Amino acid sequence: METAKIEYLGDLRTKAMHLQSGNEIVTDAPLDNQGKGEAFSPTDLFVTSLGSCLLTIIGIAARNHKFSIDGTSLWITKIMVSNPRRVSEIIIELDFPDIRYTDKEKALIERSARTCPVAKSIHPDIIQTIKFNYK
């Protein structure tokens, strides 16, 4: 089954439609690569998918072990390099809510984060730096 339909709108902009839900995402080339930077760039979506995957997999683990990560925020930074132009590092910082997690829960959170399918699909040359901030 197809996942998405992507249409080129012109002026370095695309519109992607998730076929199952009909939800849409617009992308724009970044300012440093001839674009307007008015929407997520394709590489922004790449690193954002990693962040969403981490939170989803941690959320599944938390649900299965009967604790909450509701209110957790994730901040993501991509580092680009040239020749060839590519993402070289993804820095992720997770800020957890004011909940006293046990050492076992923290270990589960951190183990889960490193096993999400997107993380496992990224080329090993791309550095993935993850920081966990517990209150």
C-alpha positions in Angstrom: 0.0 0.0 0.0 1.3 3.4 -0.9 2.1 5.8 2.0 2.1 9.3 0.6 1.6 11.4 -2.6 4.0 14.3 -3.0 3.3 17.1 -5.4 5.9 19.7 -6.6 4.2 23.1 -6.2 7.0 25.2 -7.8 9.4 27.6 -6.4 11.2 24.8 -4.4 8.0 23.9 -2.5 6.2 20.5 -2.2 3.0 19.3 -0.6 2.9 15.7 0.8 -0.4 14.0 1.6 -0.6 11.0 3.9 -2.9 8.8 2.0 -4.5 7.0 4.9 -5.5 10.1 6.8 -5.4 12.9 4.2 -3.2 15.0 6.4 -0.8 17.3 4.5 2.7 18.7 5.0 4.2 21.5 3.0 8.0 21.7 2.6 10.1 24.5 1.4 13.8 24.7 0.6 15.8 26.3 3.4 17.2 29.8 3.2 20.7 28.5 2.9 19.8 26.4 -0.2 17.9 28.8 -2.4 14.5 28.5 -0.6 12.2 30.8 1.3 12.4 28.8 4.6 8.7 29.3 5.1 8.0 25.6 6.1 9.9 22.5 7.2 12.7 21.6 4.7 13.1 17.9 3.8 16.1 17.6 6.1 14.0 19.3 8.9 11.4 16.5 8.4 14.1 13.9 8.5 15.3 14.9 11.9 11.8 15.7 13.1 10.7 12.2 12.2 13.5 10.9 14.5 12.2 13.1 17.4 8.6 12.0 16.9 9.7 8.3 16.7 11.6 8.6 19.9 8.7 10.1 21.8 6.3 7.5 20.3 8.5 4.5 21.2 9.1 5.9 24.7 5.3 6.5 25.0 4.6 2.9 24.1 7.1 1.6 26.7 5.7 4.0 29.4 2.2 2.8 28.6 3.2 -0.9 28.7 4.9 -0.3 32.1 2.1 1.9 33.5 3.8 5.2 33.9 3.4 8.6 32.1 5.6 10.8 29.9 2.7 13.2 29.2 4.1 16.7 28.9 7.5 15.6 27.7 9.1 18.1 25.3 11.8 17.3 22.7 14.1 19.8 21.2 16.0 18.8 18.1 18.9 20.4 16.2 20.4 19.3 12.9 24.0 20.0 12.0 24.6 20.3 8.2 27.9 19.9 6.4 28.9 20.4 2.8 30.6 18.3 0.1 28.2 16.5 -0.1 25.5 18.6 1.6 24.0 16.4 4.2 23.0 16.1 7.9 26.1 15.2 9.9 24.7 15.2 13.4 21.3 15.3 15.1 21.2 16.6 18.7 18.1 15.7 20.7 17.3 17.0 24.2 14.3 15.6 26.1 12.7 17.6 28.9 10.5 15.4 31.1 7.7 16.7 33.3 8.0 17.1 37.0 7.5 13.4 37.7 9.8 11.3 39.9 10.8 8.5 37.6 12.4 5.4 39.2 15.9 4.3 38.0 14.1 1.4 36.3 11.8 3.8 34.4 14.7 6.0 33.4 16.6 3.0 32.1 13.5 1.9 30.1 13.1 5.4 28.7 16.7 5.7 27.6 16.9 2.2 26.1 13.6 2.7 24.2 14.8 6.0 22.8 17.8 4.3 21.2 15.8 1.6 19.6 13.2 3.5 17.6 12.9 2.4 14.0 13.9 5.8 12.6 17.1 5.8 14.8 18.0 2.4 13.6 17.4 3.4 9.9 19.8 6.4 10.0 23.3 5.9 8.5 25.9 5.2 11.2 28.0 8.1 10.0 25.3 10.5 11.3 25.9 11.2 14.9 22.9 11.0 17.2 23.4 12.8 20.4 20.6 12.4 23.0 20.3 14.2 26.3 17.7 13.3 28.9 16.6 16.0 31.4 14.7 14.7 34.4 13.3 17.2 36.9 
